[in-house]
């Protein structure tokens, strides 16, 4: 699975431009509207999708995304509103070593949180559905696509929605309930390699994607404490 979703020049230029344009003009910077599935760009040259946005038990504005997107301390901008400048930092990333999640501490002066982005609305949490159910995932690259749940593999839920580079971190929902975080697509199983990329959301013939159940991620964030603990969506 790809760990970097933008070219080095593109991401580096975006962050550099945001830092320069935002320096000394914080009060004049526009606000970036962010919610589940919004595109975010990091200063480690990657672009991913936001899982959800909300507040923790200390009232901080917090976002969640995939851990392989960026390390702890990385800064980020909103892909569609780079003129808002640097909008936050990665407070914690597990660097894909455990559940593959990252907690973002966002600047409320530069971010307007939204419950709905396009067709995706996140009004609460739900349990990961059983095999045979349908889930939908949204991301900055693919948009929204839905697919059947095949089952669990190594703690993740295997599904047939479309997932492309840049969709990592995007929300997986059933209705308006967030049930998981999209983390990519399978490119092999044991010694058997296979990789049939998704071409369009309308084409169901591709390697299956997978997501981490959101309840496991939230439990890990709560157990760690600090930024993100007690998270509730907007």
N, C-alpha and C positions, 0 to 999 in steps of 0.2 A: 504493500500500500504506500502511496506517495506521502511523504512527510512535508514536502514543500509544495505550495500550490500557486506560487507566482514566481516570475523570474526575479533574480537578485536585484537587477536594476530597477524594476518597477516598484517593488516594495520599499527598497532603500530610498528611492526618490520620493515616494509618497510620505514616508515618515519625516524625511529631511525637510520637505516642503511644509509639512504641518508644524514642525518645531519652529522653523524660521518665521512662518506667517503668524504663528500664535504667540511668539515671544513679545511680552510687553503689551499685549492687546487682549488679555483674557476677558475683560468686560465686554469687548466688542465682538468676540467670536460668536458665530451662530451656534445654535444647539443642534446636535445630531439626534434624530429620532431613531431609537433602537428598540428592538424586540426580538423574539424568537425567530430565527432564520436570517437576521440582518448580517450583511457581510462586514467583517472586521479584518484589518491589516496590521500585522505586527512588525516590530523593528528587527526581527530575525529573518525577514524576507519571506513570510508566509501569509496567506489569507485563508480564513476559515469562516464558519458561520456561528452565530450566537445561539446557544440552546434556549436561554430564557433570561429575563431581567427582573429584578425585584429588590427587596431589602432584607438585610439580615437582622438578627436580634439586637444589634447596636444601632440600627437605623441607617447603616451605610448602603449606598446604591451599589448593587452587585450584579455581575453577569457570570454565566457559566459557559464553558466551551470545552473542546477536546484538549487533553493534556499534551498530545503530540504537536499541537499548533505552535506553542511557544513555551519557553522556560520561565521560571519564576523571575520577576523583575522586568520582563519585557514590556515595552510601551506599545500602545495601540491607537489606531485612528479608526473612524467610521468610513467604510469604503465609499459610501455614497455622499458623505459630507466631509471630505478631507479638510475643508476650510474651517471646520470646528477645531482643528488642531489635535494635539494629543489628548485623548478623552479618558485615559486611565492606564492601569498597569496590571500585570499578572501578579496577584498577591500570592498565589500558590499554583504550582503545576507539578503533577506526579510524573511528568515526562514520559507518559505511556508505560510506566513500570508496574502499575497496579490496575486501577480501573480506567485509566486514560482520561483524566478530567483536569480542568484548570478553573480556578476561581479568579474573577476579574474584579478589581476595585475601581469603580467608575467615578468620574467627576460630575456631580450633579449640576454644576454650573455650565457644563458643556454637553450634557446628555438629557434628552427628554425620553423617559421610558414609555413604551407602548405595549399594551396587551395584545394588540393585533397588528400584524405586518402582512399585507396582502391577504390571502385566504387563510392564514394561520392565526388562530386565536388561542392563547393559553390562559385559562381561568383557574387552573388548579392541577393537582397531580393525580395519577392513576397507576394501577399496577400493570406490569407488562402482560399483555394478553397471551392466551394459550395458542398453540398451533391451530391453524385454520382461520384465525381471526385476521382482519385487515387493519394495517396501520398505515399512516401517512407520514412522510418526512418532507421537510422543506429546507432548502439551502440556497446559498448565494449563486451557485452555478446552475443547478438543475431546476430550481423553483420547487414546485410541489409535485410529489408523485406518491402513489399508494401501492401496496403490495401485500401478499399473503405471508403470514408468519409460518415458517417451516418448523422451527423448534429452537432449542438451546444448544450451544456449543461453547465449551470452555467459559461458561458464565455469561455469554452474550447471546442475544436473540437474533437468529438468522431469518432474513426476510427477502422479499423479491421486489422492493422498491428500488428506484434508480439512485445510485450514489456516484458522484463524480468528484474529482479533486476540487477542494474548496467547499464541499458540502459538509465536511467533517465538523462536528460540533452542533450541527443543526438539530432542531427539535423533531422528535418522533411522537406523534399524537394519535389519540383516538377521540374524535370529536374535538372538544376544547380542553381535554385532559392531556397533560404532558406525561408520557409513559417512558420515554427514554431519550438518549443522546445518540445521534448517528455518528459512527466512528469509521466508516469506510466500507469497502467491499472485499470479499474473499478473493485471494489470488492463488490459493492452494490449500491442500489439506494433507498434512503429514508430508510424505515424500512426493505426493502427486501435485504438480503445479498446473493451474489453469487460470486464465485471466481473460474473460470476455467482457470488455468495457461496455458500459451503458452508452448508447449513442444519443437517444432521446428518451424523455419520460414516457412517450407513447409506445416505445418498443420494449416488450417484456423479456426479450431474449438477451440475457446478460448474466454475469456472475452475481450471485446473491450478495446483498449488503448485510451489515450487522449493526446492532445498537446495544449499548449498555443500559439496563433498566435504571430509571432515574432514582428509584428508591434506594438503590445501593450507593449511588453517587452522593445523595443527600445525607445518608447515614455516615459516610466517610467524612464529609465536610463537617457534620455536627460533632463527630468524634474528635476531629482535629482541633476544633475550636477556632477562635479568631475570625478573620474576615470570611463571611459567608455562613457562619453557624446560625441556625434558625432561619435559613432562607425561606422566603415566601414570594411568589411571583406577584407582579403588579396587578 
